[in-house]
Amino acid sequence: MNTAPIFEQLPMSPSVGEAPTGGSIDLAHKRPLPTLIEAEEWLQELVDTAGIATPEQEEKLGLVIQEALAVAQDKRQAVAEAILHFEEQAEFAKKYSKDIAERGRRFAKIAEGIRTWVLRYIERLPVVDHGRRAGLLPVLEGHTLKMSARAIANQVQYTSPGSIPLEYQTATVTVPAITWVKIMRAVRSVDESLLPDSAEMPAVTYGIDGAAVKKALEDWYPFRDQPCPGKCVEGRMPAGTPCPKCNGRGKIRMESPVPGAELIVGRNTLQVR
C-alpha cells in the first residue's frame, strides 16, 4: 500500500460545500501536516485534545475535517488508506505483544531450569570447613559474577486444608448492621428475645491462620523425633527383630499438631550477583 501521499497538504476550498479553488489546508494549527513517520504522534496529539477543546475549537476542527473530505478524490483515498494503515499497525502490535509475552515465558522457563541445575550441583558439594563460610555451601565464582545457595525461610505446605483444626482457622462473619446491633444488645442485656432470627443468621467464611500454623509446626519440628520407649532402646529386642513401635529406627515420630499441613525446611534458592 502506497502511504507516501497520505499526509501531504490538501487543497482547500474557500468554504465547506464550495468547489476547491486551490490553496492548502493545515490540520495542525497552521503548520505542515506530518510525514508518515510523524503521523502517529500527530494523531495521538489530536486524540489527546478530545474533551479538552472548547465548543468553538471543536467546531473549527470539524470544519477542517470537512474541508479535507471535500477535496479531490485522491485525498479521500489517502485518508481511507491512513485509517487502514493504522488499524493494520494496531493489529500487528497486538500480535507482536503476544509473541513477546510468549518469548518472555520461554526465556524465564529456560533461566529457571538452569538455576535449578546449578543449585543442585552446589547442594551436592561438601560444605566449607574453614574460614568465615565454615559450615556453608561453597560459592561458584566467575570473572565478575558469583553463584551461591541462599537459605530461604521455612514454608508451610497444605496437603489437606479441610483437615486443619479449628484452633488454626479464622472466621469472617458477615451480618447486616441491624443484626449486629441486635447481637450487641442481646449480649449486654442477656435478653434472648433480642437475638436475631434464624433467617438473619450471619454468613461465615472460614480461612486458615497461616501464621499460627507455621508457629505451631516450627515449635514442634525440632522435637518431632523422640527416643523409642520400647525394648529396642534397652537392647532387649531379639536380634533381627524390629521394634514394633519404631520399626528399628530407635525413634518415634510425634504426631503433628496441625494435621493437613507440613513444614518445608532446609530449602535454598540460587543467588547470582
N, C-alpha and C positions, 0 to 999 in steps of 0.2 A: 504494500500500500504506500503510495506516494504521499508523505505527510509534510513535505517541504513547504507548500504554499498555504498550509492551514492557518498560520498566524501572520500572514502578510497584512499590511494595511488594506482596509477595504474601501472601495469607492463609496462615497456618502452622498445621498440626495439632500436637497435643502431641507426637506421636512418629510415626516413619515407619510407615505401614500403618494408622494410625488415621484416622478421618474428621476433616476440618477442623472446628475449633470456633471459629475466629476468631483474632485476634491478627495478627501480621505477622512476616515472615521478613526478616532482614537479611543479604544476601550479601556485605557488605563490612565485616566487623568491627564490627557494631552501629551502622553509620551508614546513612542512607537510600541506596537504590540510585541511581546517577547517572541523569541525563536522557540522551536520545539523543545530545546534543552531547558529554556527558562519557563516553559508553559506551565508545568506542574506547580511551580512556586507561585506564578501569577494567578492560576485558578484557585490555589489554596487561599491566597490573599482575598480573592473575590468572595470565596465561601465564608471566610472569617468575618467579613463585613455584614453578613446576613444577620438581621435582627438588631444591628447596631446603627445602621444608617437611618437618617430621618426620613419621614414620608416623602419629602421633597427630593432627597437624594435617591431614594428608591425609584421614584417616578422618572428621574433623569436617566437612571441606569436602565429602566425598562425601555425608554425611548432609544437609547444607544443600541440595545439588543435588537429592537425592531428595525433600526437602520441597517444593522448587519444582515438581517434576514431579507431586507427589501432590495438588496443589491443584486448583482448578476448571479446567474445560476451556478457558476463555478465556485462562488463564495459560499453559497448554501451547501454545495458538495463538500467544500473544505470543512465547514462547521460539522457536518454529519460525520465526516471522516475523523475529526477530532474526538467526537463522542465515542465512536467505535474504538479508536486508538486507546483512549484512556480506560475504557472498560476492559479491553484486552490486557492492558498493563495491570489493572487491578486483579484480574483473574490469574494472570501469571504470578503476581506477588503472593496471592493466596496459595497457589500450588507450591510455589517456591518455599513459603514458610513451612508448609507441611514437610517438604523434603528436608529442610534444615532441622526441624524438630526430630525427624526420624534419624537423621545423621547424628544429632546430638545424643539420642538414646543409644545408638550403636557404639559411639565412642565411649560413652560413660560405662557401658557394659564391658568393653574391652579393658578400660582402665581398672575397673573393679576386679576383673579376672586376674590381671597382672598383680594387683595389690594382694589378692588372696594367695597367689603362689609365692610371692616374696615373703609374706607374713608366715606362711607355713615353713618356708626354708629357715627363717630366723628362729622360729619357735623350736626347731629341731636341733639348733646349735647348742653346745654346752654354755652354761651361764659364765659370766666373767668371774674369775676367782681372786682378783686383786684390784686395787685402786678404788676410786670413788664409785665405780659402777659394779663393785663386787656384788654378786648375787643377782645381777640383772642380765638380761639377754644382750648379746653384742650388737653394736651399731655397724651397719654396712656403709662405708664411706666411699664416695666417688671423688671426682676432682673438686666439685663445688657443692655437691648435694650429699645429704646423708639420709639413710632409711633406718628406722628403728621401730621396735614394737612398743606401743604405749598402752598401759593397762587402762581399761575402761571400767566405769562404775558397775556394780552388780545390777542385774536386771531381773525383773520378775516375768516369768512366762506362765500364762494361764492355760492349763491343759483342760480344765473343766470349770468354766466360770459359774455354772449352775451349782457347783458343789461348795462354793465359798461360804463359810459360816456367816451367820447374820452379824456377829460382832465385828466382822471386817467388811461390812456393806454400809452404804449410805442410802437414805431415803429422801427423795424430794417430793414434798406434798404440795399439791396444787388445789386450792379451795377458793370458792367465791368469797369475797370480802365479808359478806353478811354471815357466811358460815363461820369464818374465823372469829368474828365478833361474838357469835353465839357460844363458840367453844371457850373463849376467854371469860365470858360472863358465867358460864357453867362452872368453870374451874374456880372462879372467885366465889361464887355463891353456893357451890355444890348443890345446884338445883337441876335435877335430871330433866325436868321439863324444858329446859333451855337447850338441851343437846340437839344437834341437827338431826333431821330425819334421815332414814337410810338412803333416800333418793339424793340427799345432799352430801353423802359421804365423799371425802376427798379422793382425788386421783393420786396414786402414789407411784413414783418411778424409782426403782432400785438401781444402785450402781455399786461399784467396788471402790473401797477406800484404799487406793494404791499405796499410799504412804504407810498406813497401818499394816498392810500385808507385807510390805518389804521389811519393815522393822521387826515384825514377828519372825520372819524367816531368817533374817540376819542374826537375831538373838539366838535362834535355835541351831543354826548351821554349824558353829564350832563344836557343839556338843551333840551332834546328831548320831555319832557312833559312841556307844558305851560298852565297857567290858561285859562280856557274856557272863551271866550269873550261873551258867550250867557247869557240869562236871569237867568240860574241856579246859576251863581255866585252872582247875585244881589238878589237872593231869590224870584224872581218873577214868577218862574215856578209853575204851579198848582200842588198840592200835588199828588204824584203818577204818574206824567207825566215826563218821562225822557227828558233831553235836547237833541234836535236833533243834536247838534254839538258834544257833548262829551258823549252822551248816559248815562248821570247821573254820570260820573266819576269826573266831575269838572275840568278835564284837557283834553287837546287835544294833540295828538302825532304829532310833527312836522315831515315833510317829510324828509326822509334820503337824505343826499347829494350824496350818492352813491347807486343808485338802483342796485339790484342784488348782494349786499354784506351785511353781517350782522356782528356786533361786538359781540364776545362772551366774556363776562366778568364774574368775580367772581368765576372762576373755581379753584379747588385745586387739588393737587397731594399728594399721601401718601408718607411721608418721613420716612424711617426706618433707625435708626442709633444707 
